[in-house]
Amino acid sequence: MSKNNKISALSEKDGIIKPEIVSSQVAKHIQAFRKQEVSAAELIEKIILGDRVALSRAITLIESTNPIHFEKANEVINGCLPYANQSVRIGITGVPGVGKSTFIEAFGTHLTSIGKKVAVLAVDPSSTLSHGSILGDKTRMEELVKDELAFIRPSASGESLGGVARKTREAIILCEACGFDTIIIETVGVGQSETAVHSMVDFFLLLKISGAGDELQGIKRGIMEMADAVVINKADGDNIQKAKMAQIEFNRALHLFPIKDSDWQPKVTTCSSHTLDGITEVYEIILEYISQTTQSGYFNSNREAQNQYWMMETINEQLKNSFYQHPEIIKELESVKKQVVQHKISPFLGAKHLLELFKK
């Protein structure tokens, strides 16, 4: 190659073609629909008819922290409620790097290939400093996002327990009313707070990888007791044998735990999200669980208990919001904080004073 024809590392290369990030069905509605103000009744009607743009708009509405959106959001949720509860809700968790998004894309694609309508509520972790979130799940699931039978909604976790978006529970109802028969909730997978996701799903799946030094660390009572299945991901290439060894270890560990209220013995299996080996088996385990718990009555009783739990959680949330939005609290809070910092009053006396103002 001549001196003049050498390729420089600094030379500009042609970019890639921008991929289509939404299905053609959604794209044709998006621009016109976003510009117009839509009533709660119209949103409900469109959601029930399967309009995904209306579904996205309704989820944005219920995620809003603006008090003026609260009544309209509740009207939409109540209008959709009679059309909900006809899906299987699956929670998926695992530490960062375990391959949750890749697994969900492979699993979701398998489900749509057999005619299932899949909604993925993927929660992105928010920064504790900037409170920002990348919301990158749509780019990581680039094939599933274009699937006509799939809907992916990334949401920022905010400050809510377990990295679960504040309104994920209500978003499930809207997705079910829109006709999605399989709801997948992806958790952030950090901390000890996966309880929040566990309390809103029918089946809780824990993703693990072998060879990461966490086979024994992974056998922690809290998360393992919640898991209905443990899936060793990335079981391909040179990692197949390690994955099988991890499967044996987790099987042994699970048999040491007490029997679940559902009388279900958690299963351990392996899969590869790249070769797709084992993906079908994961779904068969879920179907077996649904069949067993439906026959025993646990499936319905568990959902009833979850509804009660989320009513109480909503009361707690509303009380907290009402407290901080109270005019007297807004006026006094900073002053009381300063007095506590300066040791003029104790934190307990400061709290007592503010609560008394709130009661008035």
C-alpha positions as CSV (number, residue, x, y, z in Angstrom):
1,M,0.0,0.0,0.0
2,S,1.4,3.4,-0.9
3,K,2.1,6.1,1.6
4,N,-0.8,8.2,0.4
5,N,-3.2,5.3,0.7
6,K,-2.6,4.4,4.3
7,I,-5.7,4.3,6.5
8,S,-5.3,6.6,9.5
9,A,-6.9,5.8,12.8
10,L,-8.1,9.4,12.9
11,S,-9.9,9.1,9.6
12,E,-13.7,9.3,9.6
13,K,-15.7,6.2,8.8
14,D,-19.2,5.8,7.5
15,G,-21.7,5.4,10.3
16,I,-24.1,2.6,10.6
17,I,-27.7,2.8,9.4
18,K,-30.0,3.9,12.2
19,P,-32.1,0.9,13.2
20,E,-35.9,1.0,13.4
21,I,-36.5,1.2,17.1
22,V,-40.3,0.9,17.0
23,S,-42.6,-1.4,15.1
24,S,-44.2,0.0,11.9
25,Q,-47.6,-0.4,13.6
26,V,-46.6,2.0,16.4
27,A,-44.6,4.4,14.3
28,K,-47.6,5.5,12.2
29,H,-49.6,6.5,15.2
30,I,-46.9,8.1,17.3
31,Q,-46.5,11.7,15.9
32,A,-50.2,12.6,15.7
33,F,-51.2,11.0,19.0
34,R,-48.5,12.7,21.0
35,K,-49.7,16.2,19.9
36,Q,-53.3,15.9,21.1
37,E,-54.7,15.9,24.6
38,V,-56.4,12.7,25.3
39,S,-59.1,12.1,27.9
40,A,-59.0,9.3,30.4
41,A,-62.0,7.7,28.6
42,E,-60.2,7.8,25.3
43,L,-57.0,6.3,26.8
44,I,-59.0,3.4,28.3
45,E,-60.8,2.8,25.0
46,K,-57.6,2.7,23.0
47,I,-55.7,0.6,25.5
48,I,-58.5,-2.0,25.5
49,L,-58.3,-2.1,21.7
50,G,-54.5,-2.8,22.0
51,D,-53.1,0.6,21.0
52,R,-49.5,0.6,22.3
53,V,-49.1,4.4,21.9
54,A,-52.0,4.9,24.2
55,L,-50.5,2.3,26.6
56,S,-47.2,4.2,26.7
57,R,-49.0,7.5,27.2
58,A,-51.0,6.0,30.1
59,I,-47.9,4.6,31.8
60,T,-46.2,8.0,31.5
61,L,-49.3,9.5,33.1
62,I,-49.3,7.1,36.1
63,E,-45.5,7.6,36.5
64,S,-46.0,11.4,36.7
65,T,-45.4,13.0,40.1
66,N,-47.5,16.0,39.2
67,P,-50.5,16.1,41.5
68,I,-52.8,17.3,38.7
69,H,-52.2,14.0,36.9
70,F,-53.2,11.9,39.9
71,E,-57.0,11.8,39.4
72,K,-56.8,11.1,35.6
73,A,-54.2,8.3,36.2
74,N,-56.6,6.7,38.8
75,E,-59.5,7.0,36.4
76,V,-57.5,5.2,33.7
77,I,-56.3,2.4,36.1
78,N,-59.9,1.8,37.3
79,G,-61.2,1.7,33.8
80,C,-58.7,-0.9,32.8
81,L,-59.0,-3.0,35.9
82,P,-61.9,-5.2,34.6
83,Y,-59.8,-6.2,31.6
84,A,-56.7,-7.0,33.7
85,N,-55.5,-10.1,35.7
86,Q,-55.5,-12.4,32.6
87,S,-51.7,-12.7,32.4
88,V,-48.8,-14.6,33.9
89,R,-46.5,-12.2,35.7
90,I,-42.8,-13.2,35.8
91,G,-40.1,-11.4,37.8
92,I,-36.5,-11.8,36.7
93,T,-33.6,-10.7,38.9
94,G,-29.8,-11.3,39.0
95,V,-26.7,-9.3,39.7
96,P,-25.5,-6.8,37.0
97,G,-23.6,-8.6,34.3
98,V,-25.5,-11.9,34.6
99,G,-27.2,-11.2,31.3
100,K,-30.7,-10.3,32.3
101,S,-31.5,-8.2,29.2
102,T,-30.0,-10.7,26.8
103,F,-31.9,-13.5,28.5
104,I,-35.2,-11.6,28.4
105,E,-34.8,-10.9,24.7
106,A,-34.2,-14.6,24.0
107,F,-37.0,-15.7,26.3
108,G,-39.4,-13.1,25.0
109,T,-38.7,-14.0,21.4
110,H,-39.4,-17.6,22.2
111,L,-42.7,-16.6,23.7
112,T,-43.8,-14.5,20.8
113,S,-42.8,-17.3,18.4
114,I,-45.5,-19.4,20.0
115,G,-48.1,-16.6,19.8
116,K,-47.7,-15.0,23.2
117,K,-48.0,-11.3,23.7
118,V,-45.2,-10.1,25.9
119,A,-44.8,-6.9,27.8
120,V,-41.4,-6.2,29.4
121,L,-41.3,-3.7,32.2
122,A,-37.6,-3.1,32.5
123,V,-36.4,-1.0,35.4
124,D,-33.1,1.0,34.9
125,P,-31.2,2.0,38.0
126,S,-31.2,5.8,38.8
127,S,-28.1,7.6,39.8
128,T,-28.1,8.5,43.5
129,L,-26.2,11.6,42.6
130,S,-27.7,13.0,39.4
131,H,-31.0,11.0,39.7
132,G,-30.6,10.3,36.0
133,S,-31.1,7.0,34.2
134,I,-29.9,5.6,30.9
135,L,-33.0,3.7,30.0
136,G,-31.1,1.5,27.6
137,D,-33.1,-1.7,27.6
138,K,-34.6,-0.9,24.2
139,T,-31.2,-0.7,22.7
140,R,-30.1,-4.0,24.4
141,M,-33.2,-5.8,23.2
142,E,-33.0,-4.5,19.6
143,E,-34.8,-7.5,18.1
144,L,-37.5,-7.9,20.6
145,V,-38.4,-4.2,20.5
146,K,-39.3,-4.6,16.8
147,D,-41.5,-7.6,17.4
148,E,-45.2,-6.9,16.8
149,L,-46.2,-9.1,19.7
150,A,-43.8,-7.4,22.2
151,F,-43.8,-4.2,24.2
152,I,-40.8,-2.9,26.1
153,R,-41.1,-0.1,28.6
154,P,-37.9,1.0,30.4
155,S,-38.5,3.1,33.6
156,A,-36.2,4.8,36.0
157,S,-36.1,3.2,39.4
158,G,-36.0,6.5,41.2
159,E,-35.7,6.1,45.0
160,S,-38.2,3.3,45.3
161,L,-37.6,0.0,47.1
162,G,-35.6,-2.6,45.2
163,G,-35.1,-0.5,42.1
164,V,-38.8,-1.1,41.1
165,A,-40.3,1.8,39.3
166,R,-42.8,3.6,41.6
167,K,-45.8,2.7,39.5
168,T,-44.8,-0.7,38.1
169,R,-47.7,-2.3,39.8
170,E,-50.2,-0.1,38.0
171,A,-48.3,-0.5,34.7
172,I,-48.9,-4.2,35.0
173,I,-52.7,-3.6,35.0
174,L,-52.5,-1.4,31.9
175,C,-50.4,-3.9,30.0
176,E,-52.9,-6.7,30.8
177,A,-55.8,-4.6,29.7
178,C,-53.9,-3.9,26.5
179,G,-54.0,-7.7,25.8
180,F,-50.5,-8.8,26.9
181,D,-50.7,-12.3,28.4
182,T,-47.2,-12.5,29.7
183,I,-45.7,-9.7,31.8
184,I,-42.0,-9.8,32.5
185,I,-40.5,-7.5,35.2
186,E,-36.8,-7.0,35.2
187,T,-35.3,-5.8,38.4
188,V,-32.1,-3.8,38.9
189,G,-30.6,-6.8,40.7
190,V,-28.8,-5.0,43.5
191,G,-29.3,-4.9,47.2
192,Q,-31.6,-6.9,49.4
193,S,-34.9,-5.4,48.1
194,E,-36.1,-7.8,45.4
195,T,-39.0,-8.3,47.8
196,A,-40.8,-5.5,46.0
197,V,-40.8,-7.4,42.7
198,H,-41.6,-10.7,44.4
199,S,-44.7,-9.1,45.8
200,M,-46.2,-8.3,42.4
201,V,-45.4,-11.4,40.3
202,D,-46.6,-15.0,40.1
203,F,-43.2,-16.6,39.3
204,F,-39.8,-15.3,40.5
205,L,-36.8,-16.3,38.5
206,L,-33.2,-15.9,39.7
207,L,-30.5,-15.7,37.0
208,K,-27.0,-16.8,37.9
209,I,-23.7,-17.4,36.1
210,S,-21.1,-20.0,36.9
211,G,-17.4,-19.3,37.3
212,A,-18.0,-15.9,38.9
213,G,-17.1,-17.1,42.4
214,D,-20.6,-16.6,43.7
215,E,-21.9,-20.2,43.8
216,L,-21.8,-20.2,47.5
217,Q,-22.3,-16.5,48.0
218,G,-25.4,-16.9,45.9
219,I,-26.9,-19.3,48.4
220,K,-28.2,-16.6,50.6
221,R,-31.4,-17.3,52.5
222,G,-33.5,-14.2,51.5
223,I,-33.2,-14.3,47.7
224,M,-33.0,-18.1,47.4
225,E,-36.2,-18.5,49.5
226,M,-38.0,-16.1,47.1
227,A,-36.8,-17.9,43.9
228,D,-39.2,-20.3,42.2
229,A,-36.4,-21.2,39.7
230,V,-32.7,-20.6,39.5
231,V,-31.4,-20.4,35.9
232,I,-27.6,-20.7,35.3
233,N,-27.1,-18.4,32.3
234,K,-24.3,-18.3,29.7
235,A,-24.1,-22.1,29.7
236,D,-22.2,-22.3,26.3
237,G,-18.8,-22.9,25.0
238,D,-16.2,-23.7,27.6
239,N,-18.6,-22.7,30.3
240,I,-21.1,-25.7,29.9
241,Q,-19.3,-27.9,32.4
242,K,-19.1,-25.2,35.0
243,A,-22.7,-24.4,34.5
244,K,-23.7,-28.0,35.2
245,M,-21.6,-28.0,38.3
246,A,-23.3,-24.8,39.5
247,Q,-26.6,-26.5,38.8
248,I,-25.8,-29.4,41.1
249,E,-24.6,-27.0,43.9
250,F,-27.8,-24.9,43.7
251,N,-30.0,-28.0,43.7
252,R,-28.4,-29.2,46.8
253,A,-28.8,-25.8,48.5
254,L,-32.5,-25.5,47.6
255,H,-33.3,-28.8,49.2
256,L,-32.1,-27.4,52.5
257,F,-34.7,-24.7,52.6
258,P,-38.2,-25.2,54.1
259,I,-41.1,-26.1,51.8
260,K,-42.7,-23.0,50.3
261,D,-46.3,-22.0,51.0
262,S,-47.0,-22.9,47.4
263,D,-45.7,-26.5,48.0
264,W,-43.5,-25.9,45.0
265,Q,-40.0,-27.3,44.9
266,P,-37.8,-24.7,43.1
267,K,-36.1,-26.0,40.0
268,V,-32.6,-25.3,38.8
269,T,-31.7,-25.4,35.1
270,T,-29.1,-24.0,32.7
271,C,-29.5,-22.0,29.5
272,S,-27.6,-19.9,26.9
273,S,-29.2,-16.7,25.7
274,H,-26.9,-16.8,22.7
275,T,-27.3,-20.4,21.5
276,L,-30.9,-20.5,22.9
277,D,-30.2,-23.9,24.5
278,G,-32.4,-24.4,27.5
279,I,-34.8,-21.4,26.9
280,T,-37.7,-23.7,26.1
281,E,-37.0,-25.7,29.3
282,V,-37.3,-22.5,31.4
283,Y,-40.7,-21.8,30.0
284,E,-41.8,-25.4,30.7
285,I,-40.8,-25.0,34.3
286,I,-43.0,-21.8,34.5
287,L,-45.9,-23.7,33.0
288,E,-45.5,-26.5,35.4
289,Y,-45.5,-24.0,38.3
290,I,-48.6,-22.3,37.0
291,S,-50.4,-25.6,36.6
292,Q,-49.5,-26.9,40.1
293,T,-50.3,-23.7,41.9
294,T,-53.6,-23.1,40.0
295,Q,-54.8,-26.6,40.9
296,S,-53.9,-26.1,44.6
297,G,-55.6,-22.7,44.8
298,Y,-52.3,-20.9,45.7
299,F,-52.1,-18.9,42.5
300,N,-55.3,-17.0,43.2
301,S,-54.8,-16.7,47.0
302,N,-51.3,-15.3,46.4
303,R,-52.6,-12.6,44.0
304,E,-55.3,-11.7,46.6
305,A,-52.6,-11.3,49.2
306,Q,-50.5,-9.2,46.8
307,N,-53.5,-6.9,46.2
308,Q,-53.9,-6.3,49.9
309,Y,-50.2,-5.7,50.3
310,W,-50.2,-3.1,47.5
311,M,-53.2,-1.3,49.0
312,M,-51.3,-0.8,52.3
313,E,-48.2,0.3,50.4
314,T,-50.2,2.8,48.5
315,I,-51.7,4.2,51.7
316,N,-48.2,4.5,53.1
317,E,-47.0,6.3,50.0
318,Q,-50.0,8.7,49.9
319,L,-49.6,9.6,53.6
320,K,-45.9,10.3,53.0
321,N,-46.7,12.5,49.9
322,S,-49.5,14.3,51.8
323,F,-47.1,15.0,54.7
324,Y,-44.4,16.6,52.5
325,Q,-47.0,18.6,50.4
326,H,-48.7,20.0,53.5
327,P,-48.3,23.8,53.5
328,E,-47.2,24.0,57.2
329,I,-44.7,21.2,56.7
330,I,-43.3,23.0,53.6
331,K,-43.0,26.2,55.7
332,E,-41.4,24.6,58.8
333,L,-39.3,21.6,57.5
334,E,-36.1,23.5,56.7
335,S,-36.2,25.4,60.0
336,V,-36.6,22.2,62.0
337,K,-33.8,20.5,60.1
338,K,-31.4,23.3,61.0
339,Q,-32.4,23.1,64.7
340,V,-31.7,19.3,64.7
341,V,-28.3,19.8,63.0
342,Q,-27.4,22.5,65.5
343,H,-28.4,20.2,68.4
344,K,-31.1,22.7,69.6
345,I,-33.7,19.9,69.5
346,S,-33.5,16.1,69.1
347,P,-34.5,14.4,65.9
348,F,-37.4,12.8,67.7
349,L,-38.7,16.1,69.1
350,G,-38.3,17.6,65.6
351,A,-40.3,14.8,64.1
352,K,-43.0,15.1,66.8
353,H,-43.3,18.8,66.1
354,L,-43.8,18.3,62.4
355,L,-46.3,15.5,62.8
356,E,-48.4,17.6,65.1
357,L,-48.4,20.4,62.5
358,F,-49.5,17.8,59.9
359,K,-52.4,16.6,62.1
360,K,-53.7,20.1,62.4
